[in-house]
Amino acid sequence: MADNSALVSETRRSLLADSSVLDSKIIETSKENVFHATVLDAEAEEMPQIETRVVLVQEAGKREELLKALETIKIMEVPVIKIKESSPDKSEEKLIKSIIHMEIKMPYIKTDTLEELGDSDSPEFETIFVVSDFQTPIFSNLCKADCRVIGPPVMLHCAQKGEPLPFSCRPLYCASMLNLVLCFTGFRKKDELVKLVTLVHHMGGIIRRDFSSKVTHLVANSTHGDKFRIAVSLGIPIVKAEWIYKAWEKRNEIDFCAADDDFRNQFKVPPFQDCMLSFLGFSDDEKANMEEMTEMQGGGHYLPVGDERCTHLVVEESTVKVLPFEPLKKLYVVKQEWFWGSIQMDARAGESMYLFEKSESPDFKKSVSLLSLSTPNSNRKRRRLKETLAQLTRETDMSPFPPRKRPSAEHSLSIGSLLDISNTPESSTANGETPKSCARPSKNSTPLPLKQSARWQVAKELYQTESNYVDILTTIIQLFQVPLEKEGQLGGPILAQEEIKTIFGSIPDILDEDLEDLMINWTESKSIGDIILKYSKDLLKTYPPFVNFFEMSKETITRCEKQKPRFHAFLKINQAKPECGRQSLAELLIRPVQRLPSVALLLNDIKKHTAEENPDKITLERAIESLKEVMTHINEDKRKTEAQRQFFDVVYEVDGCPANLLSSHRSLVQRLETVALGDDLCDRGEQVTLFLFNDCLEIARKRHKVIGAFKSPHGHTRPPASLKHVVLMPLSQIKKVLDIRETEDCQKAFALVVRPPTELNNKLLSFQMTTEDPCKEDWLKTLCRHVANTICKADA
């Protein structure tokens, strides 16, 4: 027989000693080295013949349920012990060689005192004492004599499960913490620790002095120290000492387990225990939300910024660049990701990874003096404005395949002056090179055609927006879906599998690879329509379910965010990352819904610039029809009367408004009254109205001649059209949104850098707002958001 031995001193071990070696060996032997009758015969020669018996002490002998339990329990675990030879100056030591099963042959014995039993410590008997109260003198005497002691719950459990009476090197009252391995941290009072360790042992738990991978629970009296930090990183549950006391109160419940999630979670150490938090740079609503979560979910407290009692200053790093005071050394100054990360993990995250760093960059402090322009009321001012905006137009020249990365600091103006939704080119179009994609390696970089046709220009835009769309889908999957589906999440699953399935559904297919091949090997005869037709059946299969369940997906996100603080924190963390452009998960998930109408518009443009003799002309028409079928199928139940009414209002107010503005996929976002500052679209100083839709911008000027009134389809008499159509511009043509700095002479001015697909150079359109509502900042943010949505790119 293998000698799987564990050393046990004959004298009592200290309660505070690390019991890992002994306890782990007991677990192993009890599970793996159980010997039945055939082995028992072989063992009989090596060990003395002993009798097994169960002794019911005092109150235990009066309980009928225990007597009935003993009638069903026929076996007990017995350790095979040999004596280790020792030197004369040392006491004997025993080795537990193995654990075997032996039949309980003697009937049970009832006793009130040990003296009545007489031979309680006789080596001829393997005796188990059943004691109802572990606080009595007789229990203490049994412990001093190193007797095997169990509580009534152990007997009842074994009878219920049909298991043998277990062997334990310590008194075992119940099995509430059986197989749990505990480690303690932050306890300074030895008496309290001794009491807790004793209760854990009585419930079958194991104690580790040092933290290891075998530890299942950390009992913490403090959120500081290495043990706490390791437990957080490994996702080990961290609980208060009260967990042990409350578990002991339930010691007589046979089926109770202290590791049960619902029970244990009542005593978890909250993320912000012993923490005093302040919040800097957040809006009033966001700050109120974080303060509420600090107390309700984090178990901490909050104080005003600057209070010396604060332990943590949580900073919104995108708005705060310089702290308003010099922080004390004991104060942690952390980014908001630390706060949300702690809520998500349900444990205090390590501050060192989230420390806020001051911005000392001179580029950040640089003002945008070039844009400090007044309204041009003289030739010199007008010339200066024209030169400055022309320079900006040249600097924002787009390469055919913009790299998928954030704009470099060299090419962008100071924050607040430039809302850039384009990318900085890595190489100039003049060099005839195509930058490589950062999201996926491009197959090669091919020279552009010497003369870029209008058909090539629009095809390039189709590929570019499809590539951006792929990036958005990749962000949704890698940043949100995969982490939520991952097993072994710190703090347990954030969402149930059913909720994850409802939110993400099946992401529709993409056409990016085929379009990339087409653009790399471009010729005018290449068929774009064939690519769309190739996937038309797949589109009809995948898009309608995704779009139809989008509202349910959005509702699930909203509900889970309200009901599950960890999911709310998960969204806060990821939505603040550059890949998302600070857009919500719901806003990202709507991209597939918006994608098909955008593709249809681009295919129409490609068809316009395709020669009649080109075979792709007919193929494109078929492709457009196939997309219309998909969109009709998607939207037959989703047409909204109010949205249609808004469209008709615009159509009847703007004389000459294009009929293709009407679309079930389009919605009016905002209306803005302005004055033109340039001469590109209409005369400088002319009143211009901008109608922002979700994918295009209708620009109309005030009409000089008024035409007669007419009736709308709703039967209402309409006032005469007061505006004249100038241009319907897809938002994908807007390459930059420029915020012109406020001066005394120029208020609420902004400009758009645009490039139609058939133009080689950018154009610049400048306007001055004439109304107080909306404010300029809100308007520019809204405009940038919808431009980003249209080109399927994160909002910069």
C-alpha positions in Angstrom: 0.0 0.0 0.0 1.3 3.5 -0.8 2.4 5.4 2.2 0.4 8.7 1.7 1.3 10.0 5.2 0.5 13.1 7.0 2.2 14.0 10.2 0.1 14.7 13.3 1.6 15.7 16.6 0.2 13.8 19.6 0.0 17.0 21.5 -2.7 19.5 20.5 -1.7 21.8 17.6 -2.3 25.5 17.9 -5.5 26.7 16.3 -3.6 29.4 14.5 -1.1 27.0 12.9 -1.4 26.4 9.2 -3.4 23.2 8.9 -3.0 23.0 5.1 -0.8 19.9 5.1 -2.9 17.8 7.4 -6.3 19.0 6.2 -5.4 18.6 2.5 -4.1 15.1 3.1 -7.3 14.2 5.0 -9.4 15.4 2.0 -7.3 13.4 -0.4 -7.4 10.2 1.6 -11.0 10.5 2.3 -11.8 10.8 -1.4 -9.2 8.6 -3.0 -7.8 6.0 -0.5 -11.0 4.3 0.6 -10.5 0.6 1.0 -13.3 -1.9 0.9 -13.6 -5.5 2.2 -10.9 -7.1 0.0 -8.3 -4.5 1.1 -9.6 -4.7 4.7 -8.5 -8.3 5.0 -5.0 -7.4 3.9 -4.9 -4.6 6.4 -6.1 -6.8 9.2 -2.6 -8.3 9.6 -1.0 -4.8 9.9 -3.3 -3.3 12.5 -4.6 -4.5 15.8 -8.2 -5.8 15.9 -10.4 -3.0 17.2 -14.1 -2.5 17.8 -16.0 0.5 16.3 -18.6 2.3 18.3 -20.7 5.4 18.5 -21.3 7.2 21.9 -24.2 9.6 22.2 -23.3 12.1 25.0 -25.9 13.8 27.2 -28.5 15.6 25.2 -27.6 13.7 22.0 -28.8 10.4 23.5 -32.3 11.9 24.0 -32.9 12.8 20.4 -35.0 10.3 18.5 -33.9 11.5 15.1 -30.3 10.6 16.0 -31.2 7.1 17.1 -33.1 6.5 13.9 -30.1 7.9 11.9 -27.8 5.4 13.6 -30.0 2.5 12.4 -29.2 3.4 8.8 -25.5 4.2 9.3 -23.4 1.0 9.2 -19.9 2.3 8.3 -17.4 4.8 9.7 -14.1 6.0 8.4 -11.1 4.8 10.4 -7.5 6.1 10.1 -4.7 3.5 9.9 -2.1 4.9 12.2 1.5 3.9 12.8 3.9 5.3 15.4 6.9 7.1 14.1 10.2 6.3 16.0 11.5 9.3 17.8 14.5 10.3 19.8 14.4 10.0 23.6 14.0 13.7 24.1 11.1 14.0 21.8 7.5 12.9 22.2 6.0 10.2 20.0 4.5 11.1 16.7 1.7 9.4 14.8 1.4 8.9 11.0 -2.0 8.5 9.3 -1.1 5.9 6.8 -4.5 5.7 5.1 -8.2 5.9 5.8 -10.4 2.8 5.6 -14.0 1.9 6.0 -15.0 -0.3 8.9 -18.4 -1.7 9.8 -20.0 -0.4 13.0 -20.7 -3.6 14.9 -21.4 -2.5 18.4 -24.8 -0.8 19.2 -24.7 2.8 20.1 -23.9 3.8 23.7 -25.6 6.6 25.8 -23.6 8.4 28.5 -23.8 11.5 30.6 -20.1 11.6 31.8 -16.9 10.1 30.5 -16.4 8.3 33.8 -19.5 6.2 33.1 -17.8 5.0 29.9 -14.6 4.2 31.7 -12.5 3.2 28.6 -13.0 6.3 26.4 -9.4 6.4 25.4 -8.8 2.6 25.0 -6.8 1.7 21.9 -9.1 -1.4 21.5 -12.0 0.9 20.4 -12.4 3.4 17.5 -15.0 5.6 19.2 -16.9 8.5 17.8 -18.6 10.8 20.3 -21.7 12.7 19.3 -22.1 16.0 21.2 -25.0 18.4 20.8 -23.2 21.4 22.3 -19.6 22.3 21.6 -19.6 24.8 24.5 -20.0 22.3 27.4 -17.2 21.1 29.8 -17.6 17.5 28.6 -16.8 18.7 25.1 -13.6 20.4 26.3 -12.6 17.2 28.1 -13.1 15.1 25.0 -11.0 17.6 23.0 -8.1 17.4 25.6 -8.2 13.6 25.3 -7.9 13.8 21.5 -11.2 12.0 21.0 -13.2 12.0 17.8 -16.1 14.3 18.2 -18.9 15.1 15.8 -22.2 17.1 16.0 -25.7 15.8 15.3 -25.9 17.5 11.9 -23.0 15.3 10.7 -24.9 12.2 11.7 -28.1 13.3 10.1 -26.3 14.3 6.9 -24.6 10.9 6.6 -27.9 9.1 7.2 -29.6 11.2 4.6 -26.9 10.7 2.0 -26.0 7.1 2.8 -22.4 8.0 3.6 -20.1 6.7 6.3 -19.4 8.7 9.4 -16.4 10.8 8.4 -12.9 11.0 10.0 -11.7 14.4 11.0 -8.6 15.3 13.0 -10.7 18.0 14.8 -14.1 18.2 16.3 -16.6 18.4 13.4 -20.1 19.8 14.3 -21.5 20.2 10.7 -20.4 20.1 7.1 -21.4 23.7 6.2 -17.8 24.6 5.1 -16.7 21.2 4.0 -13.9 21.5 1.3 -13.8 25.3 1.7 -10.2 26.7 2.1 -10.1 30.0 3.9 -7.4 32.6 4.4 -7.6 35.6 6.7 -6.3 39.2 6.3 -6.4 42.4 8.2 -7.2 40.9 11.7 -5.2 42.4 14.5 -7.0 40.9 17.6 -5.7 37.4 18.2 -8.7 36.4 20.4 -11.1 37.2 17.5 -9.0 35.3 15.0 -8.8 32.2 17.3 -12.6 32.2 17.7 -13.2 32.5 13.9 -10.7 29.7 13.1 -12.3 27.4 15.7 -15.7 27.9 14.1 -14.4 27.3 10.6 -12.8 24.0 11.8 -16.1 23.0 13.5 -17.9 23.5 10.2 -15.3 21.4 8.2 -13.4 24.2 6.7 -9.6 24.4 6.2 -7.3 27.3 7.1 -4.4 28.5 5.1 -2.0 31.0 6.7 -0.5 32.0 3.3 -2.6 32.8 0.3 -2.4 30.2 -2.5 -4.4 29.0 -5.6 -6.2 26.5 -3.4 -7.8 29.2 -1.3 -11.6 29.4 -2.0 -12.5 32.4 0.2 -10.6 35.3 1.7 -12.0 36.6 5.0 -11.0 40.3 5.1 -11.1 42.9 7.8 -9.3 45.4 5.5 -9.2 46.2 1.8 -5.4 46.7 2.0 -2.6 44.2 1.7 -1.2 41.6 -0.8 -3.7 38.9 0.1 -6.6 41.2 -0.8 -5.0 42.3 -4.0 -4.3 38.7 -5.1 -7.8 37.6 -4.2 -9.2 40.4 -6.4 -7.0 39.5 -9.3 -8.0 35.8 -9.1 -11.7 36.5 -8.6 -11.7 34.8 -5.2 -14.7 35.7 -3.1 -13.8 38.2 -0.4 -16.1 38.2 2.7 -16.5 39.7 6.1 -16.0 37.8 9.4 -19.8 38.1 9.8 -20.1 35.4 7.1 -18.5 32.8 9.5 -20.7 33.9 12.5 -23.9 33.7 10.5 -23.0 30.4 9.0 -22.4 29.0 12.5 -25.9 30.2 13.5 -27.2 28.0 10.7 -25.1 25.0 11.8 -28.2 22.8 12.6 -29.6 23.1 9.0 -28.6 19.9 7.4 -28.6 21.0 3.7 -27.1 24.5 4.4 -23.8 25.4 2.6 -21.9 28.5 3.5 -20.5 28.8 0.0 -24.0 29.3 -1.5 -23.9 32.5 -3.6 -27.1 34.0 -2.2 -26.0 33.5 1.3 -22.3 34.5 0.8 -23.2 37.6 -1.2 -24.8 39.1 1.9 -21.4 39.3 3.5 -19.1 40.2 0.6 -16.7 43.0 1.2 -18.0 45.9 -0.9 -15.6 47.6 -3.4 -15.3 50.9 -1.5 -15.3 49.7 2.1 -13.3 52.1 4.2 -13.1 54.5 1.2 -14.0 58.2 1.0 -14.5 59.2 -2.6 -14.7 62.6 -4.4 -15.6 63.1 -8.1 -14.1 65.8 -10.3 -15.0 66.8 -13.9 -18.3 65.0 -14.2 -21.7 66.4 -15.1 -24.2 66.9 -12.2 -26.2 63.9 -13.3 -23.2 61.6 -13.7 -21.8 62.8 -10.4 -25.1 62.1 -8.6 -25.2 58.6 -10.2 -21.7 57.8 -9.1 -22.3 59.1 -5.6 -25.4 56.9 -5.3 -23.5 53.9 -6.5 -20.7 54.6 -4.1 -23.0 54.1 -1.2 -25.6 51.6 -2.6 -23.3 49.3 -4.5 -19.8 50.2 -3.3 -20.4 50.3 0.5 -18.3 53.5 0.7 -18.9 57.2 1.3 -18.4 60.4 -0.8 -17.2 63.9 0.2 -16.7 67.2 -1.6 -13.6 67.7 -3.7 -10.8 68.9 -1.5 -11.9 67.4 1.8 -8.8 66.1 3.6 -10.7 63.0 4.7 -10.9 61.7 1.1 -9.0 58.6 0.2 -9.7 58.7 -3.5 -10.3 61.4 -6.0 -12.0 60.0 -9.1 -11.3 62.2 -12.2 -13.0 62.4 -15.6 -9.7 62.4 -17.6 -11.3 63.7 -20.8 -12.4 67.0 -19.2 -9.9 67.5 -16.4 -6.3 68.2 -17.4 -5.0 70.0 -14.3 -6.0 69.4 -10.7 -7.5 72.4 -8.8 -5.2 71.6 -5.8 -2.0 69.8 -4.9 -3.2 66.3 -3.6 -1.9 64.9 -0.3 0.4 61.9 -0.6 -2.2 59.6 1.0 -4.8 60.5 -1.6 -5.3 58.3 -4.6 -6.0 60.3 -7.8 -7.6 57.8 -10.2 -9.3 57.7 -13.5 -13.0 56.9 -13.6 -12.2 53.5 -15.0 -11.0 52.5 -11.5 -14.5 53.4 -10.1 -16.4 51.4 -12.8 -13.9 48.6 -12.8 -14.4 48.1 -9.1 -18.2 48.1 -9.4 -17.9 45.6 -12.3 -15.5 43.2 -10.4 -17.5 43.7 -7.2 -14.1 44.3 -5.5 -11.8 47.3 -5.1 -9.5 47.4 -8.1 -5.8 48.1 -7.7 -5.2 51.9 -7.9 -1.7 51.6 -9.5 -3.2 50.7 -12.9 -5.6 53.7 -13.0 -3.6 56.6 -11.6 -4.5 59.9 -13.2 -1.5 61.7 -14.8 -1.4 65.4 -15.3 -1.3 66.7 -18.9 1.8 68.7 -19.4 1.8 68.6 -23.2 2.4 72.0 -24.7 0.3 71.0 -27.7 -2.7 70.7 -25.4 -2.2 74.3 -24.1 -1.8 75.7 -27.6 -4.6 78.0 -28.6 -6.2 78.1 -32.0 -5.5 81.6 -32.9 -6.0 81.0 -36.6 -9.7 80.4 -35.9 -10.1 83.5 -33.7 -11.9 85.2 -36.6 -14.6 87.8 -36.6 -17.4 88.1 -39.1 -15.8 89.4 -42.3 -16.9 93.1 -42.6 -13.8 94.3 -44.4 -11.7 93.1 -47.3 -8.7 92.4 -45.1 -10.8 90.3 -42.6 -12.5 88.5 -45.5 -9.2 87.7 -47.1 -7.8 86.4 -43.8 -10.8 84.2 -43.3 -10.5 82.8 -46.8 -6.8 82.1 -46.5 -7.2 80.4 -43.1 -10.1 78.2 -44.1 -8.3 77.3 -47.4 -5.3 76.2 -45.4 -7.5 74.1 -43.2 -9.1 72.6 -46.3 -5.7 71.6 -47.7 -4.5 70.1 -44.4 -7.5 67.8 -44.1 -7.1 66.3 -47.6 -8.3 62.7 -47.5 -6.3 59.7 -48.8 -8.4 57.1 -50.7 -8.2 54.4 -47.9 -7.8 56.2 -44.6 -6.0 54.3 -41.9 -8.2 53.0 -39.0 -6.6 54.9 -36.2 -7.2 58.0 -34.2 -6.0 61.3 -35.6 -2.5 62.2 -34.7 -1.9 65.3 -32.6 0.2 66.9 -35.2 -2.7 67.4 -37.6 -5.5 68.3 -35.1 -6.3 71.6 -33.5 -6.8 72.1 -29.8 -9.7 70.2 -28.2 -12.9 72.2 -28.4 -11.9 73.9 -31.6 -11.9 70.9 -34.0 -14.5 68.1 -34.0 -12.7 65.8 -36.4 -14.6 62.8 -37.8 -11.9 61.9 -40.3 -8.5 60.2 -40.1 -5.1 61.6 -40.6 -3.5 60.1 -43.7 -0.3 58.2 -43.4 0.6 58.9 -47.0 -0.5 61.5 -49.5 -2.6 60.8 -52.5 0.0 62.6 -54.5 2.3 59.7 -53.9 -0.2 57.4 -55.3 -0.2 55.0 -52.3 -2.9 53.4 -50.3 -2.4 53.3 -46.6 -2.8 49.9 -44.9 -5.7 49.1 -42.6 -4.9 48.9 -39.0 -7.8 46.6 -38.1 -6.9 43.9 -40.6 -3.7 43.8 -42.8 -4.5 44.7 -46.3 -3.4 42.3 -49.0 -1.2 44.9 -50.7 -0.9 48.6 -51.4 -1.7 49.2 -55.0 -1.1 52.5 -56.9 -4.2 54.5 -57.7 -5.4 54.8 -61.3 -3.7 57.8 -62.9 -7.0 59.4 -63.6 -9.6 58.6 -60.9 -13.0 58.2 -62.5 -16.2 59.2 -60.8 -17.2 55.5 -60.7 -14.0 54.7 -59.0 -14.5 57.5 -56.5 -17.9 56.3 -55.4 -16.8 52.6 -55.4 -13.9 53.7 -53.1 -16.4 55.3 -50.8 -18.5 52.1 -50.7 -15.4 50.0 -49.8 -14.2 52.6 -47.2 -17.6 52.8 -45.4 -17.9 49.0 -45.5 -14.4 48.7 -43.9 -15.4 51.1 -41.2 -18.6 49.1 -40.7 -16.5 46.0 -40.2 -14.5 47.8 -37.5 -17.7 48.7 -35.7 -18.9 45.1 -35.8 -15.5 44.0 -34.5 -15.7 46.5 -31.7 -19.2 45.2 -30.7 -18.0 41.6 -30.7 -14.6 41.9 -29.1 -15.3 44.7 -26.7 -18.8 43.7 -25.5 -20.0 40.3 -26.6 -16.9 38.2 -26.0 -16.1 39.5 -22.5 -19.7 39.0 -21.5 -19.7 35.4 -22.8 -16.4 34.6 -21.2 -16.3 31.9 -18.5 -14.7 32.6 -15.1 -15.5 36.3 -15.0 -14.3 38.1 -11.9 -17.2 38.3 -9.5 -19.2 35.8 -11.6 -21.2 36.2 -14.8 -22.3 39.8 -15.5 -25.4 38.8 -17.5 -27.3 35.5 -18.0 -26.8 33.7 -21.3 -30.4 34.5 -22.4 -29.8 38.2 -21.9 -26.6 38.1 -23.9 -28.4 36.3 -26.7 -31.2 38.8 -26.7 -28.9 41.8 -26.9 -26.5 40.6 -29.6 -28.7 38.2 -31.7 -26.9 37.3 -34.9 -24.6 40.0 -36.3 -25.3 40.3 -40.1 -22.8 39.3 -42.7 -20.4 41.7 -44.3 -19.0 42.2 -47.8 -15.7 43.7 -47.0 -13.3 41.0 -48.3 -14.9 40.9 -51.8 -14.9 44.7 -52.1 -11.3 44.9 -51.0 -10.3 42.5 -53.8 -12.3 44.6 -56.3 -10.6 47.8 -55.3 -7.1 46.3 -55.3 -7.5 44.9 -58.8 -9.7 47.7 -60.1 -10.8 48.1 -63.7 -13.9 50.0 -65.0 -15.4 46.7 -66.1 -15.3 45.1 -62.7 -18.8 44.3 -61.5 -19.8 45.8 -58.2 -23.4 44.6 -58.6 -22.3 41.0 -58.7 -20.9 41.3 -55.2 -24.2 42.6 -53.8 -26.2 40.0 -55.7 -23.9 37.2 -54.4 -24.9 38.0 -50.8 -28.5 39.1 -51.4 -30.0 35.9 -50.2 -27.8 36.0 -47.1 -28.8 39.6 -46.4 -32.5 38.6 -46.6 -31.9 35.8 -44.2 -29.7 37.7 -41.6 -30.7 41.3 -41.6 -34.5 41.2 -41.0 -34.2 39.1 -37.7 -31.5 41.4 -36.4 -33.4 44.6 -37.3 -36.7 43.3 -36.1 -35.3 42.3 -32.7 -33.3 45.5 -32.3 -36.0 47.2 -30.2 -36.0 44.2 -27.8 -32.2 44.3 -27.7 -32.3 48.0 -26.8 -34.9 47.4 -24.1 -32.8 44.5 -22.7 -29.8 46.8 -22.5 -31.8 49.5 -20.7 -33.4 47.0 -18.3 -30.1 45.2 -17.4 -28.3 48.5 -17.0 -30.9 49.7 -14.4 -31.1 46.4 -12.6 -27.5 45.1 -12.7 -24.9 47.6 -11.4 -22.0 45.4 -12.7 -23.4 45.6 -16.2 -23.9 49.3 -15.9 -20.2 49.6 -14.9 -19.1 47.2 -17.7 -20.8 49.5 -20.2 -19.3 52.7 -18.6 -15.8 51.2 -18.9 -16.0 50.1 -22.5 -18.1 53.0 -23.9 -15.3 55.4 -22.7 -12.7 53.6 -24.8 -11.5 55.2 -28.1 -12.9 52.3 -30.2 -16.4 53.3 -29.2 -16.0 57.0 -29.7 -18.0 57.4 -26.4 -21.0 55.9 -28.1 -23.4 53.6 -26.2 -23.7 49.9 -27.0 -27.3 50.6 -28.3 -25.9 53.3 -30.6 -23.3 50.9 -32.0 -25.8 48.1 -32.4 -28.0 50.3 -34.6 -25.2 50.3 -37.3 -26.5 47.2 -39.1 -29.9 48.7 -39.1 -28.6 51.8 -40.9 -26.1 50.1 -43.2 -28.3 48.8 -46.0 -29.9 52.2 -46.8 -26.4 53.7 -46.9 -25.2 51.0 -49.3 -28.3 51.5 -51.5 -27.6 55.2 -51.8 -24.0 54.6 -52.8 -25.0 51.9 -55.4 -27.3 54.5 -57.0 -24.4 57.0 -57.2 -22.2 54.2 -58.8 -25.0 53.5 -61.3 -25.2 57.2 -62.3 -21.5 57.2 -63.1 -21.5 53.8 -64.9 -21.5 53.9 -68.7 -24.5 52.5 -70.5 -22.3 50.0 -72.4 -20.8 48.7 -69.1 -22.4 45.3 -68.2 -22.4 46.3 -64.6 -25.1 48.9 -65.3 -27.8 46.2 -65.5 -26.2 44.2 -62.6 -26.3 47.3 -60.4 -30.0 47.8 -61.1 -30.6 44.2 -60.0 -28.5 44.7 -56.9 -30.3 47.9 -56.0 -33.7 46.1 -56.4 -32.4 43.2 -54.2 -31.5 45.6 -51.5 -34.9 47.3 -51.8 -36.5 43.9 -51.3 -34.5 43.4 -48.1 -35.3 46.8 -46.8 -39.0 46.5 -47.7 -39.1 43.2 -45.9 -37.4 44.7 -42.8 -39.6 47.8 -42.6 -43.1 46.6 -43.6 -44.0 46.7 -39.9 -41.8 49.5 -38.8 -43.0 52.6 -40.7 -43.8 55.4 -38.3 -46.5 57.9 -39.1 -44.8 60.7 -37.2 -41.5 60.3 -39.1 -43.4 60.4 -42.4 -45.2 63.6 -41.3 -41.8 65.2 -40.4 -40.5 64.4 -43.9 -43.6 65.9 -45.6 -43.2 69.1 -43.5 -39.7 69.5 -44.9 -40.7 68.6 -48.5 -43.5 71.2 -48.5 -41.5 73.9 -46.9 -38.5 73.5 -49.2 -39.2 74.3 -52.8 -37.5 71.9 -55.1 -36.7 69.4 -52.4 -35.5 66.1 -53.9 -38.0 63.3 -53.9 -35.4 60.8 -52.8 -35.3 62.5 -49.4 -38.3 60.5 -48.5 -37.3 57.1 -47.1 -38.6 54.9 -44.4 -35.1 54.5 -43.1 -34.5 58.2 -42.6 -35.5 60.4 -39.7 -35.2 64.1 -39.0 -32.8 64.8 -36.2 -32.6 68.6 -35.9 -33.2 71.9 -37.7 -30.8 74.8 -37.5 -31.2 78.4 -38.7 -27.9 80.1 -39.9 -26.4 82.8 -42.0 -23.9 81.8 -44.7 -20.3 83.2 -44.2 -18.9 82.0 -47.5 -19.8 82.2 -51.2 -19.7 78.5 -52.1 -23.4 77.5 -51.8 -25.2 80.9 -51.9 -24.4 84.6 -51.3 -22.6 85.5 -48.2 -24.9 86.8 -45.5 -27.9 84.9 -46.9 -30.2 83.1 -44.5 -29.7 79.3 -44.7 -31.7 76.5 -43.0 -30.0 73.2 -42.3 -32.1 70.1 -41.8 -30.0 67.3 -40.2 -31.3 63.8 -41.0 -29.7 60.6 -39.6 -27.7 60.1 -42.8 -27.8 63.4 -44.8 -28.0 67.2 -44.6 -30.6 69.2 -46.5 -29.3 72.7 -47.1 -31.9 75.3 -48.1 -31.8 79.1 -48.4 -34.6 81.6 -47.7 -36.8 82.0 -50.8 -37.0 85.5 -52.4 -40.3 84.9 -54.2 -43.2 83.2 -52.5 -45.4 80.7 -54.4 -49.1 79.9 -53.7 -50.3 77.7 -50.9 -51.3 74.1 -51.5 -52.8 71.1 -49.7 -50.8 68.3 -48.1 -51.8 64.6 -48.4 -53.2 64.9 -44.9 -55.8 67.4 -46.1 -54.3 70.4 -44.4 -53.7 73.6 -46.2 -49.9 74.2 -46.2 -48.4 77.7 -46.1 -46.4 78.7 -49.2 -42.8 77.2 -49.4 -40.5 79.7 -47.7 -37.2 77.9 -48.5 -35.4 77.0 -51.7 -33.5 73.8 -52.1 -29.7 74.2 -52.4 -28.2 70.8 -51.9 -29.0 67.4 -50.3 -25.6 66.3 -49.0 -24.9 62.7 -47.7 -23.2 63.0 -44.3 -20.4 60.7 -45.6 -19.2 63.7 -47.7 -18.4 65.7 -44.5 -14.8 65.2 -43.7 -14.3 67.6 -40.9 -16.5 69.8 -38.6 -14.7 72.9 -37.5 -15.6 74.9 -34.4 -14.6 78.5 -34.9 -13.5 80.1 -31.6 -15.8 82.8 -30.2 -14.8 86.5 -30.4 -16.7 89.7 -29.8 -17.3 90.1 -33.5 -18.0 86.5 -34.4 -20.3 84.4 -32.3 -21.6 80.8 -32.9 -19.7 80.2 -36.1 -18.7 76.8 -37.5 -17.5 75.4 -40.8 -17.8 72.1 -42.7 -15.0 70.6 -44.8 -16.8 68.5 -47.5 -15.8 66.6 -50.6 -18.4 65.2 -53.1 -17.3 61.8 -54.4 -16.8 63.2 -57.9 -14.5 66.1 -56.7 -10.7 65.8 -56.2 -10.5 68.7 -53.8 -12.2 69.6 -50.5 -14.7 72.5 -50.3 -15.4 74.6 -47.2 -18.8 75.7 -46.1 -19.0 78.2 -43.2 -22.1 79.3 -41.2 -23.1 81.4 -38.3 -26.0 80.3 -36.0 -28.8 82.8 -35.6 -30.8 81.1 -32.8 -30.0 80.4 -29.1 -31.4 76.8 -29.2 -29.7 74.5 -29.8 -26.4 75.7 -28.4 -23.4 75.4 -30.7 -21.7 72.7 -28.7 -24.7 70.4 -28.7 -25.3 71.0 -32.4 -21.7 70.2 -33.4 -21.7 67.1 -31.2 -25.0 65.9 -32.7 -23.8 66.5 -36.2 -20.5 64.7 -35.6 -22.3 61.7 -34.0 -24.5 61.2 -37.1 -21.6 61.7 -39.5 -19.8 59.0 -37.6 -22.8 56.7 -37.7 -23.1 57.2 -41.5 -19.5 56.4 -42.3 -19.6 53.5 -39.7 -16.8 55.0 -37.7 -16.2 55.8 -34.0 -17.1 59.4 -33.2 -13.9 61.4 -32.6 
